[in-house]
Every structure is written in C-alpha cells, then in structure tokens.
Amino acid sequence: MAKLKGAIVVNTDRCKGCVLCVSACPQGVIALANRVNVHGYPYVEPAQIDKCTGCTSCAVVCPDGCITVYRKKVEE
C-alpha cells in the first residue's frame, strides 16, 4: 500500500513570521527561524521535514500564500 509523503517550500522573502502555520501544523514540522529575511522579518522554515504528511494545513492558514505543499506516493 502506498503512503503519502509531504514536503513544504516556504517563500522566505514573502514570509512575515506570523507563525499561524506553526500552530496549524499537526505534525510540528514548521518552526520559526533564528534569521530574518530581506524585509527584516523572522521567517518560518521546515524543521522536521521527514514528519510532513502533506496535509496542507500550513498553506491554508498562511495569509500571504508563502507556503507550497508537495505530496508524493512512497511505497512501503
């Protein structure tokens, strides 16, 4: 049976660090980085990417549309 594996890509230049996606992620994949982007905002980044299931909760709550979610089937 195939299992879904997820991956997220964050557009760090657009992210304002509101951390809504951090709260929305049921797997705890996303964390606030210790760096700032070109606009001076701290941004989020995938911290534990192998736990991502591709649920898209983070992308749905992002007010700036900074997160893209990818899913792929992985054979067990």
C-alpha positions in Angstrom: 0.0 0.0 0.0 1.3 3.5 -0.9 1.8 6.1 1.7 1.7 9.8 1.1 4.9 11.8 1.9 4.7 15.5 2.1 7.2 18.4 1.6 6.8 22.1 2.0 8.6 25.0 0.4 8.5 28.4 2.1 9.0 31.6 0.1 11.1 33.3 2.8 11.1 36.7 1.1 7.4 37.0 1.5 7.0 35.4 4.9 6.3 37.9 7.8 6.7 35.4 10.6 3.1 35.4 11.8 3.6 31.7 12.9 0.0 30.8 12.1 1.4 27.8 10.1 3.4 26.7 13.1 0.2 26.5 15.2 -1.8 24.8 12.3 0.8 22.1 11.6 -0.4 18.9 13.4 3.0 17.2 13.0 5.1 20.0 14.3 7.1 20.3 11.1 7.4 24.1 10.9 9.5 26.3 13.2 10.4 30.0 13.3 14.0 30.5 12.1 16.6 32.5 14.0 17.3 34.6 10.9 15.4 37.4 9.2 14.5 37.9 5.5 15.4 40.8 3.2 12.5 42.8 4.7 13.7 42.3 8.3 11.0 39.8 9.3 11.8 36.5 11.0 10.5 33.7 8.8 9.4 30.1 9.2 11.2 27.1 7.8 10.7 23.3 7.8 12.4 21.9 10.8 11.4 18.2 10.8 10.6 17.7 7.1 10.5 13.9 7.3 7.4 14.2 9.5 5.4 16.1 6.9 2.3 14.3 5.7 1.3 16.9 3.1 -1.9 17.8 4.9 -1.8 21.4 3.6 -2.9 22.9 6.9 0.0 25.3 6.9 -0.7 26.6 3.3 -4.4 27.1 4.0 -3.8 29.4 7.0 -0.9 31.4 5.5 -2.3 34.9 4.9 0.5 35.7 2.4 0.5 32.5 0.4 4.1 31.8 1.2 3.9 28.0 1.6 3.7 25.5 -1.2 2.9 21.9 -0.3 4.0 18.9 -2.4 2.8 15.3 -2.0 4.2 12.1 -3.4 3.4 8.4 -3.0 6.0 6.3 -1.3 5.9 2.5 -1.4 6.4 0.9 1.9 
